[in-house]
Amino acid sequence: YEPSLPVSEKSNPLTGDIDRASASTIVRMLQACDGQMFEEDAGVGYQRLFSKEVVETMVEVAKKVELILKDPQDSLVVLSGCGTSGRIAFLIASCFNKRLKDISQSLVFSYIIAGGDRALFSSHEAPEDDGRLGMLMLKEACEGKKRVLFFGISCGLSAPFVAGQLDFCLQHPEVYIPVLIGFNPAHQARNEPIAGCTFTFHSVMQRMLELEQSQKAFIVSPAVGPEAISGSSRMKGGSATMILLEVILSAAQAAAFTRAPVTEKVILQSMLAYKSTVDVTYSHTERISTLVEAAGKSLRCSGRVCYLGWGSLAVLGLIDASECNPTFGADYEDVRGFIAGGYAELNNNEGPLTSLGPDFSISHEDFLRLILPLLTDRDTVLLLFTRSEVLGEDVQMARRVRQKSVFVQNLCSSTLQISWPSPLTEGSVQMLSLCQQWELSTKLLLNAVSTGAHVLKGKVYQNHMVDVQVTNTKLFRRAARLLQKLSGHPKLQCEEALLKAIYQSEQLTSDITSSDVGTHTLVAKHRTRVVPLALILLLTNCSLKEAESRLQQQPIVREVVVLCLS
Ligand code: F6P
């Protein structure tokens, strides 16, 4: 089935045996995968990051942002997406608003994430399926605005939430100009009906393609190659989203406030600077491997991994941690992020969310109060900071963590320090700030740590997430496809096994089989390990009870899969 899959869902030949690799080989595989982001069109006919059409569109979009920055009255630039795409939208809107504040300009950037702010730090995948919700949230965010440039981000060109927003923009061209950011060729956009809507992602995109000529809509969707872990768009998808948006917005700001016009050269040079950011980061492969090894060890023996960060690097820690649950079926305690200053530092739309539960306790004080007393030598703590930002606070925090255990002491003394070449300038204009380089670098590092650690824990089979949460239609379809691939059974049988695992029922009643996928995913939200369970059912033809007991006996998912397959 692979050829029919969009690029973002394919399995990457570079990582086919990542599940059997050592920490250092895992890091080298991730390096090779990330390197694919900057490859030229290899004759497959897909647009890539450096393709002329992509660069030209980025120039035009940056000019639209520039207009709003110069005349911000009644105007807004909205960035929106689901899961990681929404989290990156938040990060970028916050960073660019801060920059505007620093030069006493009106703040024009705003973000929307499917599921609201709670989805910034925890997994809420169901709202991704709601096209109408997307439209309503956009409408509310733009109340009273006369001019809106809307960036809808969906790495897989697939999220109904974003399709609903793009459709709304197309219906109101007097106010909205939609820009779609994704990483598949246009013809691979998802064409599945959306509940309660008359359009699909694909049909909305077709309408946008028609409007591109007249600059009433823009599509920036270069392919960046399949993800290292199939479908895990938090990785390359998230990084490439950061690159595209930061390049566009930086060029627009430079043009608006330093009279450095947006040109193709400026855009190309900024993207090249990101390429060298990736290279500089991975030149520390050995050190990164040490961190992956340590984090893997922690997860393998039921310890935890904590990211203690300052400023935007801490936000990247929070983002990385939140993605482990849907991707690897991890518990929220497994990988957690904390930020100095807590919600006051984040300045998110909905303010403090601490009342929502313990997983929303994200300040360093929360770490000191709730986690530090429980730390043992099984845990790994990473401190994320930049020299200029922290002024000794990090040292104090490291000391307190060190005092707690010998192992943590060892780890803290393992420092990964990256020195950066001077920022790229064009004339007198700085094209890419140091801060932007640090952020991408930190994202790559943390993705490597959390992905590598879960691979070492046995949460990946070949390069597939075998313990993925089945909490929206895209994830349901992905899980069913994976079952087909691994079991060799037909689609219908795989979906039935998945339903048995979700509903924990040997017999599928007509109530179950007549429900739609959306209903199945609501039930699946309260279940764990449905994919491994379904796979055992398919491979061994045993009862649900037996399958459950097999999983209990061998909690390492990869081992169960290997055993069943053999
Ligand atoms: O549905 C879960 C998920 O795959 C997240 O992991 C991802 O960040 C999000 O969907 C968004 O996907 P996309 O950017 O392709 O719409």
Residues whose N, C-alpha, C, O or C-beta is under 5 A from the ligand:
A	BS01	F6P	C82 G83 T84 S85 E125 I153 S154 C155 G156 L157 A159 G231 S233 R234
